[in-house]
Amino acid sequence: MSAPEDTAIRTTEVIRRKRDGRELSRAEITHLVMGSVRGEIPDYQISAWLMAALIRGLSRAETAALTEAMLRSGEVLDLAEFAAAKVDKHSTGGVGDKTSLILAPLVAAGGLIVPMISGRGLGHTGGTLDKLESIPGFRVDLSLERFRQVLGACGCSMIGQTAEIAPADRKFYALRDVTGTIESSQLICASIMSKKLAEGIDALVLDVKTGSGAFMKTLEEAASLAELMVDAGQRMGTQTVALITDMDQPLGLAVGNSLEVRESIQALGGGGPADLRELSLELAAWMFHLGRRAGTLAEGKQLAEGLIRSGQALEKFREMIALQGGDPGVIDDPERLPRGKHRVDVPSPESGYVRKIECETVGTACVILGGGRERKEDSIDPAVGIVLHKKVGDQVSAGEPLATLDYNSPSRATLAKQRVAQSYAIGDRPVSARPLIHRVLGGASRP
């Protein structure tokens, strides 16, 4: 915790200055953050400041100061006992995005430490913790002491945010969620980066999604957020790179918690959909490069491919599952994962080519099935989800399945089936999917 509050700073004046578009000092921002955490500044004043920040915006310096203040509001891990570089990856969220489950064991198998503190799904996007909890027995609520033990034993661990990590973020996020102040890229940056930098990492690879299934719908919005996060990370002395990647259709074929674990196991075993493999290898290459395990991106990708081919990456996932209380038998027998009791196909209404998939609608269909949550307190059905059979550019015949739904509730399945059908646009000419990786910020791509 920081020093006692500076009584020369008046909260109402700080709110007025931001309301009027003035740039706040580091001390003023720290005053707000620590005053909120200590309960000295009421929620209504923090809410007023959040709205002013949303409307007026925050400068790069203010965003960095807010990130640091939220970071310092709790414990910052010191992982100096591990000689290897500490590297993590964060995605801004999408549909079918299960790369974290692949990257943590893959990069740890290559000799780096991956301390991954992840989140849950909200709205149409899936959450890494929900996916992991579909593995029978898997625990994401480890203490920081046990987190360190797992890291020491296998090089990677994936847990949820603890009470000690960035408590200001939990408070600010709860207020943003109910005051219409979610959509500020500067506040999003501070929220994400305060949690990630509290992990005590040396380097961070950001996967900033753009497209119909992302929070940042346009490339311009995604680039703006990516620039802010890279700047905040570098100001804090953490090597940071951001890849702006496509979320105009689901990543891979599986959407839904246990289904995505199955697909992750396939990818770690050398199979799985091509787009999922491509993105996972690219992100792993950057993690190895920033962690000084590979001199170039090409070397990093070769290392990742070799770890998958040898079986070391999949074995590392098995180790982590066992250490966190899960059933490691799912690696060899994915049928041990929960699966919906019923399945139904979504047939194509006509012949032609898949021209477009409304990605957010597919994510919403998974939520309707019970595989996601609209409110934080909603429960998750880990067994349900959607498996796509056709993606953008694929040819399809009338009556051929576009997707299959795994479900437990017939009434939910009826509505979800309608949504998935509505998400597909069929045309009479072949089209090409958008590039998977649009841009890289914060580091020159080296061959």
N, C-alpha and C positions, 0 to 999 in steps of 0.2 A: 504494500500500500504506500501511497505517497505521503508527503508531509501534511500536517494539518492545513485546512482550508485557508487561503489567503483572504482575510476579511476585507481587504481593500477592494476586492472584486465583488460587484453587486450583480446578482443573477438577472434582475430585471433589466439592467443596463446592457448586459451581454445579449439578451433576447432582442432588445431594441436595436442594437448595433447590427445584428444579423438581419433583422427585419428591414433595416434601411440599406442593406447591401454592403455593409462594411466588412472588411476582413478582420477576423478575430485573431488574437495572439495565442501562442501555445499555452500560456498561463490561463487565459480565459476558457479555452476548451478543456484543459485539465480540470479547472474549477467545476465545470458542468458535469464532467464524467465522474469525478471522485465524489462530488456532492450528491449525485444521484445514487451511487453505490452505497454511500454511508447513510442514506436516508435523510440527508440535510436539505436536499432540494426536492420539492414535491413533484409527482409525475406530471401535474398539469403544466408546470413551468418547462419541464423537459419536452413535453409534447408541443408546447408553443415554439420552442427553439427548433425542434425537428421540422415543423411545418415551415418555419422561416428558412431553414437550411434547404428544404426541398424546393421552395419557390425561388430563393435567391441564389442557391448553389454554393458550393464550397470551393475555394482555390486548391491548387495542388498542395500548398503548404498546410492549409487547414485540414485537408483530408489526411495528410501524413500525421499531423498532430493528433487528430481524432483517433486514427488507427493506433498510434503509440499509447495514447492515454487509455484506450480500451484494453490494449494488450497488457499495460502495467497495472490494470485494475485488479488483477489476480496473479496467480503463479505463472512464471515463465520457466519452462522446463530447462534444466541444464543436463544435457546428455553427453557431457565431456568424457564420461567413462567409456564411451564407445569410440574407438580409434577411427573407424570408417566414417565417411561423410554421411550426414543425415539429410535425406532428400524426400520431399513429399510432392504430391500432385493433387490439384483441386479442380473439380468441374463445376461450372455454374448451373448445371442441371439440364436434363432433357428426358427423352423417352427412349427406353432401351439402353441407356448409357450405363454399362456395367464394367467400364474399364478399370475402376479402382480395384475390383476384385481380382483382376488379372495382373495389374501393375505392382501391387504391394508384394505378393510372393515372387513375381518375376524379377523385380529389381533387387529384392533381398537375396535371391538366389545368386545374383551377380556380385554380392559382397558389400552392398550398401545397406544402411539402416533406414527403414521406412516407418516413421512414427505417424500413423494416419489417424487423425481425429475427424470423424465424419458426421454427417447429419442424416435426418430422416426426410422422407418425401412429404411434400405438401402440394396440394393442387394436382395438376396433371403430371408432375415430374416424380420420378422414383427416388428413393433414398437408399444409400449404401447400407445403413444400419438395418433397415427393414429387410433388405436382401440377405444380409448375413444371418439375421435371426430366423430366416426360413430354414437354415441348417439346424436340425434337431440338437438342442442343448447349447448352441453357440451363444456366448455371453459378450455383449458389447459394453456392459456396465462395470468394467474393471476399475479398481483403484489405480492411482498413478504408480503406486509401488508395484502392483502386479503387472501393469503396463510395461514398466521397465524390465521386469523379469522376463516377460514374453519377448521383448525386443532383444534381450541378451541371449535368449535361448535360440531364436530362429531369425532374428534380424528384421521382423516386421510384426506389427500389431495394429488392429483396427478397432477403435472404440468410439463411444460417444463423448460429447463434451462433458467434462466433470464440473462440479461446483467450483473448483479452484481455478478453472481456465476461463479467462475473460468474462467475469460476471457482469461487467457493464454491457457486454453485447447481448446477453440474455434479457437484461432489463430494457435496453433500447429497442431490441427487436420486438419484444412483446408490445411495447407502446406503438411502434411503427405499424404493427399488424392491425391495430384497431383505430388508428388515426389517419389512415390514407396517406402515409408517408413511406411506403415500401419502395416506390419507383425512383428513388434518387440514386444515381450511379455512385455518387460520393459516399452515401450512407451504406450502400451495398458493399462497396470496396472496403470500408472500415470494418464492417461486420465480418466479412470473409477473412481479410488479412490479419485482423487482431487474433482470431482463433488459430490461424495457420502459423503465424510467427511465434505464438506462444508455445509451439511444439519444440522450440529450440533447434530448428533446422538450419542447415547451411545453404540449401537451395530449394527453390519451389518452381514447379512447372504448372502453369495454369491452362486449363482447357475451357475457353470462353465460347459458349455455344451461340449460334445465330440461326434464325430461321423460324418456321411456323411452330416448332415444338420447343423453342427456347424462350426465356424471359426477355432476352434482347432480340427482337424480331428482325432488325435490320443490321447490315454489316457495319454501318456507321455507329449505331448504339453499342454494338459489341466491341468495336475498336476503341470507343471512348472509355468503356469500363476497363478493357484490357490495359490501356495506357495508364489509367489511374492505379491499377493494382501493381503493375510493373514498377511504376514510380514509387509507390509506397514501400514495396519490398526492397528496392534498391536503396532508398533513403534509410531504411533500417539495417542496411548492411547484409541483406540476404540476396544471393544471386536469384534473379527472377526472370522467367521467360513466359510469354503467353502465346498459345496457339489459338487462333480463331477458327473453330471447326463447325462443320455443317450439322444443323438439326432441322432440316426441312423435311426429313423423313426419319423414322426410328433408326437407331443404330443397331445393327445386327437384325435378327429375326424375332427374338424373344422379348416380350414386354410383360413384366410381372415378376414377383420376387423369386420364387423357387425356380421358375423357368429361366430367369436370367442367371441364377447360380449354375444351372445345368449348362447353359451356353458358355459361361466363363470356364467351366471345367473342360469343355470341348476345346476352347481356344488355348488354354494352358497345355492341352494335350496335342496341340498341333492342328486342330480342326477349327470348326466354327465358321461363321460368315466372313467373307473377304473384307468387308468394310471394317468390321470389328477388329480383325487381325491387323489390318493396315494402320488404323489409328493407335492401337495398343503398342505396336512396334515403334511408331513414330514418337509417342510419348515416352516410352521406355528409353529410346535412343537419347532423347533430351535429358532424361533423369541421369543416365549413365554419363553423359557428356558434362553436365553441370557438376556431378559428383566426382569428376576427374577419374572415372573408371574407364572412360573411352576418350581418346584424343579428338575424334571426329564423330559426327552423327552416323556416318556409314559404319564406323567401328562399333558404335553403340547398338545399331540395328543388328549387326552381325552377331554381337554378343547375345542380344535378346533371342534371336532366332536359334542360336546354339543351345541356350538354356532350355528353351521349349523342346527342341529336338531331342536333347539328352534325357528329358524327363525331370530335370532338377527343379524347374519352375513349378510343376504340378506337385512334386514331392514337398516343396516348401509350403504350398497351400495346405497340404495335408497336415504338416507340422503345426501351422498356425491354428488350424481348426481344432486340433487335439488340445493344444495349449490353452485355448480359450473355451474349453468345455464342450465343443461341438463333436459331432459324430464323424470321424475321419473316413468312415466306410462309404460316405457319399461320393468320394473320389472314384472308387472302383465300381460303385453301384448307385448311380444317380436316382434309381427308383426308390431309394430310402428318403429322398426329399419329398415333401408333400406335393400332391397333385390333385387337381379338381376331380370330383366324382364323375362329371359329365363333360362331353365335348360336342361342339357344333361348328360346322363350317359356315363361312360367309361366302356364298357363290358370287361369281362375277355376273352382272346383269347383261353383259355383251362381250363380244370378241373385240380384240384390239390390243393396245399397248397401255401400260400404266403410265399416265401422264403426270400425275401428282398424287401425293398422299398428304392429307391434312394431319400433320404430326400431332398437334395438340389434341385433336379429336380422338386419335388412337389412345393417347394418354388418358383422356377423360373416360373413354370406354373401359379402360383397366380399373380406374377408380370406381366406376359404376359396378363392376363385377365384385368389388371389395378389395382390390389389390392396391389401393392408395387411400389417402385421407384428404378430405376437404377441410377438416379442422384438426388441430393438433391432438385433441383427445380422442379422435376416431380410432377404432381398432382396425387391424389389417388382417385380411385372409391371405396367408402366404402361398396358398395352393393355386390361386386363380391367376388368369392372365391370357395373353394373346400370342399366338405364333403366326407370324406373317409368312405367306408362301410366295407372294409377289411384291416386288419393289419397283421403284421408278425405272422405266425403260424396259421392264419385262413384258413379254408377250403373254396374253391370256385368252382363253376361249370362253365363250358363254357357258355358264354353269360350273366352270372350274373354280376351285376354292381360292379366294384371295387371302384368306386367313382362317385360323381355327381358334375358337374360344375354349379355354378350360374354365369350367364354372361349377359352383355348388348351388346357386340359387337360380331357378328357372326364370323368375320374374326379372331379376337383374340381367340375366343373359339376353332376354328379349330386347331390352333397351340398348344394351351394349352392342349387340349384333347390328342393330340399326345404325348406331354411331360409327362402327367400323365400316359398314357399307357406304355410309355418307362420306367417309374420309377419302375414298378412292375416286379418282377421276380417270376415265378410260378414253383414249383417243384412237384415231385410225392410223396415226403415224408414230414411228418410234421416236423417243426423245432420250436425251442423256441426263443422268442425274448431275446435280451440282457437284463441284469439287469437294472432296472431304475436308481438306485443309485450305482455308482461304488466305491466311496471312500469319506471319510469325512476328511478334513484337518483343523487343528486349534482348535479342541475341541474333547475331548473323548466322544464318543456316550454313554450316560448313560441311562440305562433302566428305 
